[in-house]
Amino acid sequence: MKQSGAVHLVASPRPLMRVLVDNGTPRGVGAALTDHIVEEARAHGWDTLRNGELLDAAEAAGFDVFVTTLHRRPPPRRRPSRQPMVL
């Protein structure tokens, strides 16, 4: 039997997200995100930055998501394309 020239496409894995966790986030949260690249703010020397400054640093470094435990986040800025997403 002759095989057809069909191509079987295999779905590529999900792209990893680069996640920054702030100093107040319990370490278990980052450890639970095994499918992503998780980095702590203190590992970048950002442990003295305030949230607005930390968010700016995370954006400049190319993070996709910023996880924080603070209830009072800096007010949103008028930049709709702002990265990273704050959780």
ZAMARGU-4260 file (C-alpha; in steps of 0.2 Angstrom, whole numbers, plus 5000, padded with zeros to 4 digits):
<rodrens>
0) 5000/5000/5000 | 5007/5017/4995 | 5008/5030/5009 | 5001/5047/5005 | 5011/5063/5007
5) 5002/5069/5021 | 5011/5079/5034 | 5007/5076/5052 | 5008/5092/5062 | 5013/5091/5081
10) 5008/5105/5092 | 5022/5114/5099 | 5023/5116/5118 | 5016/5132/5126 | 5029/5146/5126
15) 5036/5149/5143 | 5032/5165/5152 | 5045/5174/5162 | 5038/5177/5179 | 5045/5189/5192
20) 5039/5187/5210 | 5041/5201/5223 | 5049/5199/5240 | 5033/5196/5249 | 5027/5182/5238
25) 5029/5165/5247 | 5042/5154/5239 | 5030/5140/5236 | 5020/5151/5223 | 5035/5152/5212
30) 5039/5134/5214 | 5022/5129/5209 | 5024/5137/5192 | 5035/5123/5185 | 5030/5127/5167
35) 5037/5144/5167 | 5053/5154/5171 | 5051/5161/5188 | 5064/5173/5195 | 5064/5182/5212
40) 5066/5201/5213 | 5079/5199/5226 | 5090/5188/5214 | 5091/5204/5203 | 5096/5215/5217
45) 5078/5223/5216 | 5074/5220/5234 | 5075/5238/5239 | 5064/5245/5225 | 5046/5250/5228
50) 5032/5243/5218 | 5032/5256/5205 | 5051/5255/5202 | 5050/5237/5203 | 5037/5236/5190
55) 5047/5248/5179 | 5062/5236/5181 | 5052/5221/5177 | 5046/5229/5161 | 5063/5234/5156
60) 5070/5217/5159 | 5056/5209/5148 | 5046/5200/5161 | 5028/5194/5156 | 5020/5193/5173
65) 5024/5201/5190 | 5017/5192/5205 | 5014/5203/5221 | 5006/5200/5237 | 5003/5219/5240
70) 4986/5225/5241 | 4990/5243/5236 | 4998/5242/5219 | 5003/5258/5210 | 4990/5266/5200
75) 4989/5260/5182 | 4998/5271/5170 | 4991/5277/5153 | 5001/5264/5143 | 4989/5251/5137
80) 5003/5240/5131 | 5011/5240/5148 | 5021/5224/5152 | 5022/5214/5163 | 5004/5209/5168
85) 5002/5212/5187 | 4994/5198/5197
</rodrens>
